[in-house]
Amino acid sequence: MPFGHMFATHIRHQLKELYISIGIFSFAASLITIFEPIFLYQHGFPIWAIALYYAIHYALYVVLLPVGGKVASQYGLEKSIVFSLPFFILYFVSLAIIPSFPLAILGVIMFLTLHKILYWPAYYAIFARFSDSNNRGTELSWLGVFHYGATIGGPAIGGFIATVWGFPALFLSAGALVLFSGIPLIAVKQVYGKSDFSYKSPWEMLFRIEYRKTFIATLGWGENLIDVVFWPLFLFFVLGSLDSLGIYMSISLVVMTLMGFYIGKSADHQKRATVLRTYLPFMAIDYIFRIFAVTPVRIIFTDSIARVSQIGVVLPMMYKIYSQAKGTASLEFMVAFEIVLAIAKAGTAVLIMLLFILLPMQAAFIATFCLGMVLSLFYSRV
């Protein structure tokens, strides 16, 4: 395929605005994502309590997700995303005051949950509704370029800010950036009309036979919690510094961004299941490699495999999910998808909490990575 043709796809206006918004938002989030569990640990939260924090958050997320879908159905998808941003800023502010007021963790849980119920269902529904069925893989690649490309410098910059000025400065800086991510969406003409959306409609969709395999595969997203939360914690204990952790993560994101476009384009011309099953063994085996990632070279090698296999698995899976969503009530379907994803992460968090209560830290990390390997196998159900 000619190189120039890879970039020739016409992208609809709504997706262009979404790409710009997600680029700004992703950079802001990348400043703090891998550092949040480390921050909690440094301020007196044992690892089992960090797992409990995520378990509570995702359990609350499951309960409130249909409420977020209802808001999006009444006010529009783009407006729902814009409405979510003040809650994300309050989440950052709540994190920043934890050193002085530990009970602010309750505000962190609530504001993060409110942000996500308004943001993610609407975000997914916009892409499902406006993506081109014939070029969805390429459009997912562009989404990856804006999402992962924007985050390349985030971990390194976030680590530098946290090291030099402290976590509160990092959280407030990220919060300020979040404000700008809503600007591209404010001017977008609302084309998603009001629709009937009941609290029970996404729950009913979960039990439809035609989507059973997809939702079983979504249980694999429990491994993502391990990758995003407990893998950075492990690396922090190995490396001992925030700036080094940020640099290594940024290097891996470069690899992920470059490979993401190629994989997305391949998904338009190959069977998506073939693409996913090509990369899935690398994802599973990489969780075993993580146990031995105790030197800089091993960390870069292991995390690079993790990033490439992640995009190789998740991108074709999301291709199928968006295709299914476009063929039905897209908002209800994406809320149902998020419900299963949140259940998977809440359950994973509970299991990890028990591991760190019952086992010594090193053994608990080994068991956690083995759990990640097992959970990743659910993706094969797609």
N, C-alpha and C positions, 0 to 999 in steps of 0.2 A: 504493500500500500504506500503511495507517495506520501512523503512527510508532510507536505503542505495540505494534503486532504484531511489530515488529522485535525486541523484547526479550522476547517471550512464550514462546520455546522452552524446553521443559523440558530441563535438562542433567543427565545421569546423575551419580551420586555420584562415580564414579571420575574423571570428567572435571573435576568441581569441584575435587577434591583436586589433580589435575594442573595446573589453571589457577592455583591458589594457589601451588603449588610453582614453576611456570615463571615466575610473576610475580616472586617473590623471587630466583630464580636469574638471570633475565634482567637484573634491575637490577644484581646483583652483577657479571655478565659485562659489562654495558654500561659499567661504570666504567672498564674497561681495554681493551675490544676494539679500539677504533680507535687506542689509544695504544701497544699492544704493538709494532708495527713501528717506531714512532717511538722508543720506548725502546731497541730493539735498535740502531737507527741511531745514536742519541746515544752509545751505549756501544761504538762501534767496528766495528759490522757494516755493511759496504757493502751497497747495495741488492741486488746479485747474491747476496750471502751470505744475506740475509733470504729471498730467493726459494728458495735452496737449503734453508734451514731448513724452509720449508713443504713443499718437495718431499719431503724425508726424512720429515717427519711424516706426510704423506698416504700415502706409499708403505708405511710401517710400519702405518698405519691399515688399509690394504687387506688386508694379510697377517693382521692380528689381529682384524679385525671378526667373523669367524665364531666366534672364541673368546668374544667378548662375547655373541654370540647364544646360545652354549652355556650360559653362566652364567645368562642371563635365562631360558632354557628350564628350567633345573634349580631355580632359587631364586625365580622370579617376576619379573614386569616391574617392579613398584614397588621391590622389594628391590634389583634390579639398579641402578636409578637411585640409591638410597641408597648402595649400595656404591661408586658412582662418585665421590661427593662428596669423600671424603678424598684421592683422587688429584688432584682439581681444586685442593684447598687446597695440596697439595704442589707443584703446578704454580705457584701464586702465590708460594709460599715460594722456589722455585727461581729464579723471575724476580727476586725481591727481592735475592738474593745474587749475581746476575751481576756487578754492579759490583766486588765484592770477589773473586769467583771465576768467571771467564768460562766455565770448563768446565761450570758449572752448566747451560749450555744443553742439555747431554745429558740432564740430569734433566728439564728443561722439556719436551723432545720426548717422553721416555718417559712422564712423568706425564700430559701432555695426551692422549697416545694412549690410555693405559689408562682415563682418565676417559671419553673419547668412545666407546670400544667398549662400555662398560657403560651409558652414558647414552642415546645417540641411538637405537640399535635398539629399546630398551625403550620409550622415549618415543614413537616413531612407532607401535610395535605397540599401545600402550595406546589411542592415539587411533583407530587403524584398527579395533580390536576393539570399542570401546565407543561410537563415534560413531553418531549416528542417520542412516541412509542418506537419509532424507527431508529432513533439516535439516543436512546436513554443512557446507554453505556458511556457515550461521549459526553453527554451532559453531566452524568455523575462524575466523570473525570474532571470536567471543569469545576464542578462543585468541590471536588477533592483538591484541585489546584488552589482555589480560593481559601478553602478551609485549612488544609495541611500546609500549603505554601505560606499562608499568613502566620502560621504558628511556628515556623522554622526558628525564628529568633526569639520567640517567647520564653522558652525555658531558660535560655542563657541570660537574657535580659532580666527575667524574673529572679533568677539566682543571684545576679549581680546586685539588683536593688535590695533584695532581702539581706544579703551579706553586708552591704555598705550602710543602708539606712533602716533596715529592719522590716519585719512583716507588715506592720501597720501602714508604712509608706507604700509597700507593694500593693496591698489591698485597695487603698484609696486611689492609687494610680490606675489600677485596672477598672475600678468603678467609674472613674472619669471617662475612660475610653468607651465604656459600654454606652454612655449617652449618645455618642456619635454613631453607633451602629444602627440606631433607629431612624436616622435622618433619611437614608435612601428609601425606606418603606413608607414614610409619612406621605410623600407626594404620589404614591402609586394609586391609581384609580381602583376602587374596590369593585371587583367583578364577581366575587363569590357571594351570591345573594343569601339572605337569611334562610335558614332551613330548620325543620323540626329535628330536635336532638334531645333524646331523653336519656336519663342517667343509665337506664338499663340496656340501651341499644348496643353499645360496644360489648357489654357482657354477653348479650345474646349472640353476637357475631363470633365470639370465642368458640362457640360450640357448633358452628357450621362445618359440616364434613369437608367441604371443598377447601377450607383453610387449615385443616387439622395439621398437616405436615409442616406448614409454614410456622404455625404457632409452637409446635414441638421444637422445631429448629431454633426458634427465638429463645428458648431456655438456655441455649449456648451463650447468650449474652451475659450470663453470670460470670464467665471468665473475664469479661471486660472490666468488671469491678476489681478483680485481682490485678489485671494489667495496669489499670489507671491509679489504683490506691496502694496496693501492697507491694507491687514491684518497685515503685519509686522509694517506698519506705525501706525495702531491703537494700537498694542501691545506696541510700543515704547512710545506712549502717556500714556498708562496705567502703564507701568513698570518704565519708566523714565531713563533707562540705557541700553547701548548697550550690555554689557557683560551678563546681566540677560536675555535679549531677545535671545542672541545666545545660552545660556544654555538650555532654554526651547525648542527652536526649535530643538536642537540636541537630546533632550530626545524623542521628537516626531518622529524624523527620525529613531531612534533605533526601535521603534514599527513598523514603516512603512517597514523597511528593513526585519524584521523578518516575518511579515505577507505577504510581497510581494512574497516570494518564494512559500509559501503555495497556494496563490491565483493563481499564474501563473501555478503551476502544476495542480490545479483544472480545469483550462481553457483547458487543454489537454483532460480531461475526462468528462466534463460537457458541456452543451450548453453555449456558451459564453454569449448569451443574458440573460440566467438565472443568471449567475454570476454577470453580470453588474447590473441587476435589483434588485439583492439582496442588493447591496451596495449603489445604487443610492439614496434611501430614506434617508439614513444616511448622505450622502453628502448634500442633500437639507436641511434637518432639522438642520444640523450643522451650516449652515449660520445664522440661528436664534439664536443658542446657542452663536455664536460669539459676539452678541450684549451684552450679559451678562457676558462675560469672563473678569472679572475685578479683579480677585484674582489669585495667583499662581496656586492653585489647579484647578480652573476652566479653566485656560489657558492651562495647561497640558492636562486635560481631553478633552477639545474642540479641541485642535490642534491634539491630538492623533486620535480622531475620523476623523478629516479632512484628515490626512495622510492615514489611513487605507481605508477609503471610496474612496479616490483618486486613490489608487492603484487598488482597487476593481472595479472601473469604467473604468479607463484609460487602464489597462492592457488587458481586453477582447476586448475593442474597438480597440486597436492597433493590437491585434491578427487578427481581421477582416480586418483592413486596410492593413496590410502586406500581408494577403492572397489575397486580391484583387489586390494589386500592383504586386505580383508575377505572376498573371495570365494575365498581360497586360504589357505595356511599363512602367516598375517600376519607372524610374526616372521622367517621365512626370506625372505619377499618384501622386508621393510624392510631386512634386512641386505644383500640383493642390491642394492637401491636405493642404500644407502650406499656399497657397493663401487664402483658406477659413478660416483657423485658424487665419491668420493675419487680414483679414477683420473683423472677430469676435472681435478680441482684439482692433483693431482701433475703431470700433463702440462702444465697451464697454468703452474705454477711453474717447471718446467724451461725452457719457452720464454721466460718473462720473465727468468730468470737469464741466458740466452744474449743476450737483447736488451741487458741492462745491462752485460754483458761486452763486447759488440761495438760498441755505439753510445754516443755522448755522452748524458748524463742526460736532457736535454730531448727529444732524438730518441727515446730509449728509452721515455719516458713517453707520447709521441705514439703510438708503435708499440704500446704496451701497451693504450692505450684503443681503438685500432683492432682489436686482438685481442679485446677485450671485446665490441665490436660484432659481430664475426663469430661469436663463441661464443654470443652471445644468440640468434642465428638458429636454433640447434638446438632451442630451446624450441618452435618452430613445428611440430615433428614430433608433438607431443601431439595 
